[in-house]
Amino acid sequence: MKYLALANLCFLLCFPASSIGQQWPSKPIRIVVPWPPAGAIDILARGLSDRLSKRWAQPVVVENKVGAASIIGAELVAKSPSDGYVLMLTSDATVTGNFFLFKKLPYDPIKDFTPITQLVEVPQLLIISASTGVGTVKQLVDQSKRMVLNYASWGSGTAPHLFFETLKAQSGASIQHVPYKGPADVVRAIGAGEIQMSLASAATWYGLISSGKARAVAVTHSQRLPNMPEVATLTEQGYGDTDPNSWLGLLGPAAIPRNVVQKIHSDIESIFLEPEFREKQLQARGLVPVASNAEGFTAFIARDLKLKERLIRTSGATAE
């Protein structure tokens, strides 16, 4: 309840009325992505920036501000002016995961940001090197007890880190964490046989799976993926409590005027309804569109904070 109460207070304080929205935007907008280029977050940000630039008749520039498990980029946005010209497109790790992983953050995920919209849910595929012969989560756990398996992530609090540490805590699996800089590095490492397994959005793994170098073992979503119906969900395999609930959202500094927030959300919602964007930018990449409004996103963040607290405490995951 404490997270929901704080979120509700933030919602009332973070969206002041203003006349700024009557002229907004009148200059270029920056979308900060606190993660490396070429991943699902960066690709979605660039697809959106192209559409928004045309709608707003202003440049919408994507900037990758990478480092410290996304903290560097998030701090930059939190300390930016509250006029809607600096936004952040990021994952749950930045907003709800880091809150419990780091003893001290240079920003407060509830008080220092204006939630604008939860953009998408991100079903994750658990993939493992084909050389292991593993085809289910149970087989993965059993094999790890005979020989130590390594998994890759791109930092503390990211979906693969939370998932595998929770799986290890709940099942007794013998698996070791090997961090990489980003998803592209993980794909290369698994393809080269440096690492056995990881977890990421479906689009990240299509090339590896089609090449036969890796196989999908499970999907972290309530339903199977339409384009990969043969891959069972974690819940179907008895491991639903390990789902890290991955998502991407758009936020800005605290106290962005309500009319600016509403305009940004309304325009993104319209873009998500465009058949071409929906098919090529979302469905083809395994992303599930949400496009919630600010109030809905604020309440969702409060619920996700509770989930991440449980997962991180269960897994014993810490910042590294």
C-alpha positions, 0 to 999 in steps of 0.5 A: 500500500505504501507504494500505491499511496506514494504513487497517488501523491506523485500523480497529484503533484507531478502534473500541474496545470499549465499554459505551456501545452498551448505552444508545445512543442516549439523546439527539438525534443530529446528522448534519452535512452539509458541503454546501449544502441541496437537493443529493443529499447533503442529500436522502439525509441527510434521508431517512435522518434521518427513518427513523432517528429512528423507529427510535431514538426520538430526534431525528436532526437534519441540520445543513448546515455549509457552506464551504471545500470541506466542510472546515468541517463535516468539522473540526467532526465530527473535533473532536466527542466520540467517542460517536456523537452527531455524525456526518457524511454526505458525499461522497468529496471531503471524505474522499479528494479534499481530502487531495490538493488542500490542502497542509494540512487541519485534519483527517486523513481516515484518523486523525480519522474513524471510517468507519461505512458507504459508503452509495451509489455515485453515478453521475454524468451528464455534461450539456451545453447542448442549444445546443452540439449535442454528443452524445458526449464526443468531440464535446465535446472536438472542439468545445472545440478550436474554441471554449472551453467553460465547465464548472461545479462547486461547488468544488475536488475535487468530481466535476465539477472532477476529471472535467473537469480530468482530461479536459482533461489527457488529451484537450487539451480547451479548457475553463474552470472556473467554480465555483458554490456548489452543484448547485442554482446550477449547474442554474439557470446551465445552464438560463439559458445562463450555462454549457455543461456540468457533472457531477452525480448523475442526479436533479440533471439530470432537470428540465433534460433533460426541458425540452430545455435540456440533454442527457446525454452520458455516465454515470460508472458501470460500467453504463448507468442503468436509467432512461436506457439510451440514455446510454453510459458513459464506458468505452464512449466510451473515457474510462473513466480520467476517472471520478471514482468518486463516493460518499457515506458516513457517518462519525463522529469517531475512536474511536467504540465498535465496538458503536455503529458496528455498531448504526448500520450495522445499522439503516441496512442494514435501512432500505436493504432497505425497498422504499419507501425503496430505490425513492423515496430511492435508485433514483429519485435514481439512487443505487446502494445499498452499505451496507457495514460499517465494515471494508469502508468502511475498505478502500474509502477506502484504495483511493479515496485511491489513485484520487484521488491519480492523478486529481488528479496527472493533472489538475493540479487544485489548491484554488482 
